[in-house]
Amino acid sequence: MVSSIQVSEALLAELKRRKLHDRESYEAVISDLLEDCSELSLETKRDLAKSRAEYKAGRVRPLSEVRKELGI
């Protein structure tokens, strides 16, 4: 099934800017964007694992404590 969607002029301009070549469809551009958002990079996965380990080890402080220390 084919359907159409309405987008603002600004979003259309952004989609056009993200095309890899002139003949690329907007469907392909949107699919690429969705794919990029759904996959975590290996670096991000490592950072998340490191953060979880630090949290479990108790090496974290509440934001309120850090703000107080920095005088924010």
C-alpha positions as CSV (number, residue, x, y, z in Angstrom):
1,M,0.0,0.0,0.0
2,V,1.3,3.4,-0.9
3,S,0.4,6.5,1.1
4,S,1.4,10.1,1.2
5,I,2.3,12.2,4.2
6,Q,2.4,15.9,4.8
7,V,5.6,17.5,6.0
8,S,6.6,21.1,6.6
9,E,8.8,23.0,4.1
10,A,11.6,22.9,6.7
11,L,11.4,19.1,7.0
12,L,11.2,18.7,3.3
13,A,14.4,20.8,2.9
14,E,16.1,18.7,5.6
15,L,15.1,15.4,3.8
16,K,16.4,16.8,0.5
17,R,19.7,17.7,2.2
18,R,20.1,14.2,3.5
19,K,19.7,12.5,0.1
20,L,22.8,10.7,-0.9
21,H,22.0,11.3,-4.6
22,D,19.3,13.2,-6.5
23,R,17.4,10.1,-7.5
24,E,17.2,8.7,-3.9
25,S,13.6,8.4,-2.7
26,Y,12.4,10.0,0.4
27,E,11.3,6.6,1.6
28,A,15.0,5.5,1.4
29,V,16.1,8.6,3.3
30,I,13.5,8.1,6.1
31,S,14.4,4.3,6.3
32,D,18.1,5.2,6.7
33,L,17.3,7.6,9.4
34,L,15.1,5.1,11.3
35,E,17.8,2.4,11.0
36,D,20.4,4.8,12.3
37,C,18.2,5.6,15.3
38,S,17.4,2.0,16.1
39,E,21.0,0.6,16.2
40,L,23.5,1.4,18.9
41,S,27.1,1.6,17.9
42,L,29.6,-0.7,19.5
43,E,31.1,2.3,21.3
44,T,27.8,3.3,22.8
45,K,27.2,-0.3,24.0
46,R,30.6,-0.3,25.7
47,D,29.8,3.1,27.3
48,L,26.5,1.8,28.6
49,A,28.1,-1.4,30.0
50,K,30.8,0.8,31.7
51,S,28.2,3.1,33.2
52,R,26.1,0.2,34.5
53,A,29.2,-1.3,36.1
54,E,30.1,2.0,37.8
55,Y,26.5,2.4,39.0
56,K,26.5,-1.1,40.5
57,A,29.9,-0.4,42.2
58,G,28.5,2.7,43.8
59,R,30.8,5.1,42.0
60,V,28.0,7.6,41.2
61,R,26.6,10.7,42.9
62,P,23.3,12.3,42.6
63,L,23.1,15.4,40.3
64,S,22.0,17.5,43.3
65,E,25.2,16.7,45.1
66,V,27.3,17.6,42.0
67,R,25.4,20.9,41.5
68,K,26.0,21.7,45.2
69,E,29.7,21.0,44.8
70,L,30.0,23.2,41.7
71,G,27.8,25.9,43.2
72,I,25.2,25.7,40.5
